Amino acid sequence: MQDTCWTMEVYDNGTGFDAKKLDVLKEKLDAFYIAPSQRMDDLKIGGLALLNTLIRLKFNYLDEMIFHVDSSSHDGTHIKIGGPIHD
Protein backbone atom coordinates (compact mmCIF):
# COMPACT_ATOMS: atom_id res chain seq x y z
CA MET A 1 0.00 0.00 0.00
CA GLN A 2 2.95 2.33 0.60
CA ASP A 3 3.73 2.72 -3.13
CA THR A 4 0.15 3.30 -4.21
CA CYS A 5 -1.04 5.71 -1.49
CA TRP A 6 0.02 8.97 0.04
CA THR A 7 -0.38 9.61 3.75
CA MET A 8 0.13 12.46 6.15
CA GLU A 9 0.38 12.00 9.89
CA VAL A 10 0.04 14.63 12.60
CA TYR A 11 1.04 14.07 16.20
CA ASP A 12 -0.08 16.44 18.92
CA ASN A 13 1.15 16.07 22.49
CA GLY A 14 -1.66 18.24 23.88
CA THR A 15 -4.69 17.17 25.84
CA GLY A 16 -6.18 15.10 23.00
CA PHE A 17 -9.80 14.47 22.11
CA ASP A 18 -12.10 12.86 24.59
CA ALA A 19 -14.28 10.00 23.35
CA LYS A 20 -17.36 12.23 23.19
CA LYS A 21 -15.70 14.73 20.81
CA LEU A 22 -14.50 11.91 18.55
CA ASP A 23 -18.05 10.53 18.47
CA VAL A 24 -19.41 13.96 17.46
CA LEU A 25 -16.82 14.20 14.68
CA LYS A 26 -17.74 10.73 13.39
CA GLU A 27 -21.47 11.56 13.56
CA LYS A 28 -20.96 14.74 11.52
CA LEU A 29 -18.89 12.85 8.97
CA ASP A 30 -21.52 10.10 8.71
CA ALA A 31 -24.25 12.72 8.31
CA PHE A 32 -22.28 14.29 5.47
CA TYR A 33 -21.91 10.91 3.72
CA ILE A 34 -25.67 10.36 3.89
CA ALA A 35 -26.76 13.84 2.72
CA PRO A 36 -23.81 15.90 1.43
CA SER A 37 -25.89 18.73 0.02
CA GLN A 38 -27.44 19.36 3.44
CA ARG A 39 -24.03 19.51 5.14
CA MET A 40 -22.28 22.07 2.92
CA ASP A 41 -22.12 24.55 5.83
CA ASP A 42 -19.43 22.32 7.35
CA LEU A 43 -17.14 23.37 4.47
CA LYS A 44 -17.32 27.08 5.29
CA ILE A 45 -14.48 28.94 6.93
CA GLY A 46 -14.84 28.90 10.69
CA GLY A 47 -16.09 25.32 10.78
CA LEU A 48 -14.24 22.37 12.22
CA ALA A 49 -11.02 22.14 10.17
CA LEU A 50 -10.63 18.38 10.58
CA LEU A 51 -14.19 17.74 9.40
CA ASN A 52 -13.63 20.06 6.43
CA THR A 53 -10.48 18.11 5.49
CA LEU A 54 -12.25 14.75 5.79
CA ILE A 55 -15.16 15.90 3.63
CA ARG A 56 -12.76 17.01 0.93
CA LEU A 57 -10.88 13.70 1.11
CA LYS A 58 -14.18 11.86 0.78
CA PHE A 59 -15.05 13.86 -2.36
CA ASN A 60 -11.72 12.94 -3.94
CA TYR A 61 -11.18 9.36 -2.79
CA LEU A 62 -14.61 8.03 -1.78
CA ASP A 63 -14.17 4.71 0.07
CA GLU A 64 -10.43 4.66 -0.63
CA MET A 65 -9.65 7.55 1.70
CA ILE A 66 -7.45 6.84 4.69
CA PHE A 67 -8.48 8.25 8.06
CA HIS A 68 -7.35 7.04 11.46
CA VAL A 69 -7.46 8.82 14.81
CA ASP A 70 -5.86 7.67 18.03
CA SER A 71 -6.42 10.03 20.91
CA SER A 72 -6.17 10.01 24.65
CA SER A 73 -6.67 12.79 27.14
CA HIS A 74 -3.21 12.01 28.55
CA ASP A 75 -1.13 11.21 25.44
CA GLY A 76 -2.38 13.70 22.84
CA THR A 77 -3.63 12.83 19.37
CA HIS A 78 -2.31 11.01 16.31
CA ILE A 79 -4.21 11.59 13.06
CA LYS A 80 -3.40 9.87 9.76
CA ILE A 81 -5.06 10.87 6.50
CA GLY A 82 -4.39 9.93 2.90
CA GLY A 83 -5.61 8.37 -0.29
CA PRO A 84 -4.52 6.52 -3.41
CA ILE A 85 -2.03 8.02 -5.82
CA HIS A 86 -3.65 8.49 -9.23
CA ASP A 87 -1.54 8.62 -12.38
C-alpha positions as protocol buffer text, in pm:
chain_id: "A"
residue {
  index: 1
  type: MET
  ca { x: 0 y: 0 z: 0 }
}
residue {
  index: 2
  type: GLN
  ca { x: 295 y: 233 z: 60 }
}
residue {
  index: 3
  type: ASP
  ca { x: 373 y: 272 z: -313 }
}
residue {
  index: 4
  type: THR
  ca { x: 15 y: 330 z: -421 }
}
residue {
  index: 5
  type: CYS
  ca { x: -104 y: 571 z: -149 }
}
residue {
  index: 6
  type: TRP
  ca { x: 2 y: 897 z: 4 }
}
residue {
  index: 7
  type: THR
  ca { x: -38 y: 961 z: 375 }
}
residue {
  index: 8
  type: MET
  ca { x: 13 y: 1246 z: 615 }
}
residue {
  index: 9
  type: GLU
  ca { x: 38 y: 1200 z: 989 }
}
residue {
  index: 10
  type: VAL
  ca { x: 4 y: 1463 z: 1260 }
}
residue {
  index: 11
  type: TYR
  ca { x: 104 y: 1407 z: 1620 }
}
residue {
  index: 12
  type: ASP
  ca { x: -8 y: 1644 z: 1892 }
}
residue {
  index: 13
  type: ASN
  ca { x: 115 y: 1607 z: 2249 }
}
residue {
  index: 14
  type: GLY
  ca { x: -166 y: 1824 z: 2388 }
}
residue {
  index: 15
  type: THR
  ca { x: -469 y: 1717 z: 2584 }
}
residue {
  index: 16
  type: GLY
  ca { x: -618 y: 1510 z: 2300 }
}
residue {
  index: 17
  type: PHE
  ca { x: -980 y: 1447 z: 2211 }
}
residue {
  index: 18
  type: ASP
  ca { x: -1210 y: 1286 z: 2459 }
}
residue {
  index: 19
  type: ALA
  ca { x: -1428 y: 1000 z: 2335 }
}
residue {
  index: 20
  type: LYS
  ca { x: -1736 y: 1223 z: 2319 }
}
residue {
  index: 21
  type: LYS
  ca { x: -1570 y: 1473 z: 2081 }
}
residue {
  index: 22
  type: LEU
  ca { x: -1450 y: 1191 z: 1855 }
}
residue {
  index: 23
  type: ASP
  ca { x: -1805 y: 1053 z: 1847 }
}
residue {
  index: 24
  type: VAL
  ca { x: -1941 y: 1396 z: 1746 }
}
residue {
  index: 25
  type: LEU
  ca { x: -1682 y: 1420 z: 1468 }
}
residue {
  index: 26
  type: LYS
  ca { x: -1774 y: 1073 z: 1339 }
}
residue {
  index: 27
  type: GLU
  ca { x: -2147 y: 1156 z: 1356 }
}
residue {
  index: 28
  type: LYS
  ca { x: -2096 y: 1474 z: 1152 }
}
residue {
  index: 29
  type: LEU
  ca { x: -1889 y: 1285 z: 897 }
}
residue {
  index: 30
  type: ASP
  ca { x: -2152 y: 1010 z: 871 }
}
residue {
  index: 31
  type: ALA
  ca { x: -2425 y: 1272 z: 831 }
}
residue {
  index: 32
  type: PHE
  ca { x: -2228 y: 1429 z: 547 }
}
residue {
  index: 33
  type: TYR
  ca { x: -2191 y: 1091 z: 372 }
}
residue {
  index: 34
  type: ILE
  ca { x: -2567 y: 1036 z: 389 }
}
residue {
  index: 35
  type: ALA
  ca { x: -2676 y: 1384 z: 272 }
}
residue {
  index: 36
  type: PRO
  ca { x: -2381 y: 1590 z: 143 }
}
residue {
  index: 37
  type: SER
  ca { x: -2589 y: 1873 z: 2 }
}
residue {
  index: 38
  type: GLN
  ca { x: -2744 y: 1936 z: 344 }
}
residue {
  index: 39
  type: ARG
  ca { x: -2403 y: 1951 z: 514 }
}
residue {
  index: 40
  type: MET
  ca { x: -2228 y: 2207 z: 292 }
}
residue {
  index: 41
  type: ASP
  ca { x: -2212 y: 2455 z: 583 }
}
residue {
  index: 42
  type: ASP
  ca { x: -1943 y: 2232 z: 735 }
}
residue {
  index: 43
  type: LEU
  ca { x: -1714 y: 2337 z: 447 }
}
residue {
  index: 44
  type: LYS
  ca { x: -1732 y: 2708 z: 529 }
}
residue {
  index: 45
  type: ILE
  ca { x: -1448 y: 2894 z: 693 }
}
residue {
  index: 46
  type: GLY
  ca { x: -1484 y: 2890 z: 1069 }
}
residue {
  index: 47
  type: GLY
  ca { x: -1609 y: 2532 z: 1078 }
}
residue {
  index: 48
  type: LEU
  ca { x: -1424 y: 2237 z: 1222 }
}
residue {
  index: 49
  type: ALA
  ca { x: -1102 y: 2214 z: 1017 }
}
residue {
  index: 50
  type: LEU
  ca { x: -1063 y: 1838 z: 1058 }
}
residue {
  index: 51
  type: LEU
  ca { x: -1419 y: 1774 z: 940 }
}
residue {
  index: 52
  type: ASN
  ca { x: -1363 y: 2006 z: 643 }
}
residue {
  index: 53
  type: THR
  ca { x: -1048 y: 1811 z: 549 }
}
residue {
  index: 54
  type: LEU
  ca { x: -1225 y: 1475 z: 579 }
}
residue {
  index: 55
  type: ILE
  ca { x: -1516 y: 1590 z: 363 }
}
residue {
  index: 56
  type: ARG
  ca { x: -1276 y: 1701 z: 93 }
}
residue {
  index: 57
  type: LEU
  ca { x: -1088 y: 1370 z: 111 }
}
residue {
  index: 58
  type: LYS
  ca { x: -1418 y: 1186 z: 78 }
}
residue {
  index: 59
  type: PHE
  ca { x: -1505 y: 1386 z: -236 }
}
residue {
  index: 60
  type: ASN
  ca { x: -1172 y: 1294 z: -394 }
}
residue {
  index: 61
  type: TYR
  ca { x: -1118 y: 936 z: -279 }
}
residue {
  index: 62
  type: LEU
  ca { x: -1461 y: 803 z: -178 }
}
residue {
  index: 63
  type: ASP
  ca { x: -1417 y: 471 z: 7 }
}
residue {
  index: 64
  type: GLU
  ca { x: -1043 y: 466 z: -63 }
}
residue {
  index: 65
  type: MET
  ca { x: -965 y: 755 z: 170 }
}
residue {
  index: 66
  type: ILE
  ca { x: -745 y: 684 z: 469 }
}
residue {
  index: 67
  type: PHE
  ca { x: -848 y: 825 z: 806 }
}
residue {
  index: 68
  type: HIS
  ca { x: -735 y: 704 z: 1146 }
}
residue {
  index: 69
  type: VAL
  ca { x: -746 y: 882 z: 1481 }
}
residue {
  index: 70
  type: ASP
  ca { x: -586 y: 767 z: 1803 }
}
residue {
  index: 71
  type: SER
  ca { x: -642 y: 1003 z: 2091 }
}
residue {
  index: 72
  type: SER
  ca { x: -617 y: 1001 z: 2465 }
}
residue {
  index: 73
  type: SER
  ca { x: -667 y: 1279 z: 2714 }
}
residue {
  index: 74
  type: HIS
  ca { x: -321 y: 1201 z: 2855 }
}
residue {
  index: 75
  type: ASP
  ca { x: -113 y: 1121 z: 2544 }
}
residue {
  index: 76
  type: GLY
  ca { x: -238 y: 1370 z: 2284 }
}
residue {
  index: 77
  type: THR
  ca { x: -363 y: 1283 z: 1937 }
}
residue {
  index: 78
  type: HIS
  ca { x: -231 y: 1101 z: 1631 }
}
residue {
  index: 79
  type: ILE
  ca { x: -421 y: 1159 z: 1306 }
}
residue {
  index: 80
  type: LYS
  ca { x: -340 y: 987 z: 976 }
}
residue {
  index: 81
  type: ILE
  ca { x: -506 y: 1087 z: 650 }
}
residue {
  index: 82
  type: GLY
  ca { x: -439 y: 993 z: 290 }
}
residue {
  index: 83
  type: GLY
  ca { x: -561 y: 837 z: -29 }
}
residue {
  index: 84
  type: PRO
  ca { x: -452 y: 652 z: -341 }
}
residue {
  index: 85
  type: ILE
  ca { x: -203 y: 802 z: -582 }
}
residue {
  index: 86
  type: HIS
  ca { x: -365 y: 849 z: -923 }
}
residue {
  index: 87
  type: ASP
  ca { x: -154 y: 862 z: -1238 }
}
